[in-house]
């Protein structure tokens, strides 16, 4: 697993009584957990902090999607169901720029 990998994650609901599988992009990898940003295919409105990525053989997404750089979480590695694909080097650079802008780094 590497930074920029797009993974399928079993995200728990807020009440912890269930979960839903969602795509996310890995931002940081620790020993027991990862930091990831949510990915959504709902792109009606795009924030300046979100990165639009189109489906490709590399990322293996089904639809144009947004990486929501302000919707990040720390997840136990056990919640990762599997790897879908990965970002290109250019997309990783764009993601780094969006993260810096979003968090004023």
N, C-alpha and C positions, 0 to 999 in steps of 0.2 A: 504494500500500500504506500502511495506517495502523495505529496501535495499536488493538487490538481486532478486527482482521480475522481471520477463520478461514480458514486456508489448508491446502492439501494439500501435504505435504512428503515428499520421497523420503528417508526416514531411513536412513542407512547402518547396517548391522549392525556390531557391535563389531569383528569380524574384517575389516571393510571388503571382504568378498567378495560383497556383495549389498546390497539395500536393500528397504524396504517403504514403501508410501505410507500416511501417517498424517495425521490432522488435527492442527493445532496453532493456537494463538492467538498473534498477534504482540504482544510486550510492548515492544519497542524496535526502532527501525530505524536502522542505521548506513549508512555509504557502501557497504560491500561485503557486510555481513552483517546478520542480524537476531537478536534474542533472542526465543525462543518458548517457550511452555509446552505440554507434551503434552496431548492430549485423548484420553480413553478412554471407551468405552461399557460397560466392565466396572464396574458400580456396586454390587457385592455389599456392600462396606464403604466408607463415606465418612468420610474424615478431616475434622477441623474446618478444615483448611487448603484443602480442595478445594471448588470451586464447581460445583454441579449446574446444568446448563442443559438445558432441554427443547427438542426440535426445533421450529423455527419457519420461517416464510418468510424471516425475516431472517438466521438463522444457517445454514439449509439442511442441518442435521445430520439423519441418518436416525433416530437413537435418542436417548433421554435419555443425556447424557454428562457426564463430570467433567473440569473443567480442573484438572490436577495442578500446583498452584503450586510444589511442591517438586521438580518434574521439569522443569527448564528447561535450555535449551541455546542456544549460539550457532551459527548456521547460515549458510553461504554463501547468498546470495540465489539462486544458480543451482539450489539444491536445492528451491526452491519451484516446484511444478508448476502451481499456479493458486489463485485465490481461490474459496472455497466460499460464504462469507457474512461476517457480522460480528455482533459483540455489540451489544446495545442499550446506550443510555447507562446505564441502571440496572445492567445486567450488568457494564459496565466499572467502575462505582463499586464494585460488590460484589467484583469481581476485585481492584481496588486495595486494598480492605480486607483481603481474604484474603492478598495478597502481603505487606502490612505485618505482619499477624499471623504469617505463616509465617517471616519473616525478622527479626521483632522490631524493626521500623523505627519 
